[in-house]
Amino acid sequence: MEDLRKTIREVPDFPKPGILFYDITTLLADPAAFGRAIDLLSERYIGRRIDRVVCVESRGFIVGSAMAYRLGAGFVPIRKPGKLPSQTVRESYSLEYGTDTVEMHVDALQGARNVLVVDDLLATGGTAAAACRLVERCGGKVVECCFLIELVGLDGRRRLHPYPVFSLIRYE
């Protein structure tokens, strides 16, 4: 994974002082690195009968839609409130400074059972946990939560328990 890690730009003090931001736009701009990342993430799920890949906006859409294509699965977006055009189900979750909410179409998992939850980054796990709850409320089974990057020190895996978690690149 070191070759992929080298394509990720580290931006200090973004979005605020003291934060080190891992910018995947540099990985996405490199066709070989982007393709390798999608192939490595997808290979884990080939043959596991994934029906839908559920992804959190916005960078999660980039990774997850490519994986859905590679796996022959449907793609389901999870968005901020008011962004989806049809009937939705919503889930709120805690942040260190308050709460946030995400939504998914009520019928997004119709005919699907096995769901892979994908995002670009696992930090504290709040958004992914909300996505898992939405999947279950709509009748899906979370097969695993999959991330391009995991910030291990923020312990997002704990918040996602009991769901299995896989991350390709881990920053300790």
N, C-alpha and C positions, 0 to 999 in steps of 0.2 A: 504493500500500500504506500510505501515511501514515494514511489513515482507519482502517485495521485496527490499525496500530501504536498508535494513540491509545487503543484499547479494551483494550490489554494493560497490566495493572497491574505496576509494577516494585516489588519488595519487597526492600529492602536487608537484608543480614545474615541471609538465610534460605537454606538451613537452618542455616548457621553464619556467624560473622562473616567479612566480606570477600567474601561471595557476593551477587551481585545476581540475584534470582530473577525470571523473567518469568512471571507468573501469567496463564494463559489463561482462568481461570474467569470473568473479567470480559468477555472476548470471547464466551465461550459463553453468558453470560447476556443478551447483546444479540442478539435474533433477527436483525436486519438484518446485523450484523457476522458472526455465525456463518454465516448463509446465504451471504453474499458470499464468505467464506473458503472454504467447501465448494465453491461454484460455481467460483471461480477455480482451486482445486486440481484439481477434477474436469475442467474444460474441457480441460486439457492432455492428458488421456488418452482423451477421447471419440474413438471410431473406431480406437483402438489395440488392440482385442481383448484387454482385460484379463480373464483368467478368474477370478483370485482377488486380493483385497486382503488382505495379511498384515500384521497390526498387533501392536505390542508394547504390553503392558499398562502403565499403565492409561489415561492420557490419550490414547494412540494409538488406543485402541478408539473413543473419541468421534469423532475426526476420520476414522479409517479406515472405520468402519461407515457413516457418512453418505456417504462417497465410494463405497464398495462399492454401496450402494443406488443412488446417482446414476449409476454406471457399469454397472449391471446385472450386477455380478460377485458372486461369493461372498466372504464374510468369514471370515478365519481368524485366531483369536487365538494369540498367542505369550505364554506365561505363565511365572511362576516355577515351579520344580519342585513337583510334588505337587498342582497346582491343576486339571489337566485329567483327566477321568474315564476316558479310554480309553488304549490303548497310545500311548506318546510316543517321540519322538526328542529328544535333548537336545544342547545346545551350550554349552560354557563359554567365557568370554572374560575378558580381563584388565581390571582396574581399577587406578587408581593406588595403591590400598590393598589389593589382593588379586585375587580372581576372583569371578565371578558366573556363574549358569547360567540358561538359558531353555529351554523345551520347547514342542513343537508336536505335535499328533496325527500319527501316522505316515501316516494315510490322508487327511490334510487337503487334499492337492493332487490326489487321485485324479481323473483326467479333465481336469485343468487343465495348462496349459503356461505361459502368460504371467502372471507374478506381479508385482504392485506392492507394494513394502514401504513401509509408512506409519507414521510416528510424529509426535508433536506437536513434538518438539525434536531437532535434531541438535547435540550438544555434541562429545564426543570420538569418537563413532561406534562404540564398542564393542558396544553392544546391537544396533544396526542391522546391523553386520557379522556378528554371530552369527545374526541373523534371516536374512540372505542365505545364509549357509552351511546353515542348516536347510532353506531353500527348495531349494537345489541338491541336498542330500542326499536330499530327497524327490522329486526329478525335475522340479522347476520351473525356469523361466528367469526371472531377475530382470530385468524390463524397466527399472525405475528405482527409486530410493529417493526418497521424497517426504516433505517435512517442512513443517509450518506455520511453524516458526521455526528459524533456523540461527544459532548463535553462532560467527561466522566465526573469531574469534581462537583457538578451541580446535582448529581444523584437522581436524574430523571427516571432511571429504571425503577427506583423504589416507588415512584408515583404511578408507574404503569403496571405494577404487580396486580394480578397474577398473569398478565399477558407476556408471552415470550417477546424478547427484544433482540434485534440484530442491528449492528452498526458496522459500516465498512471501515471508516476512519475514526479513530478515537484519540482525543486530546486529553491527556491526564491532568 
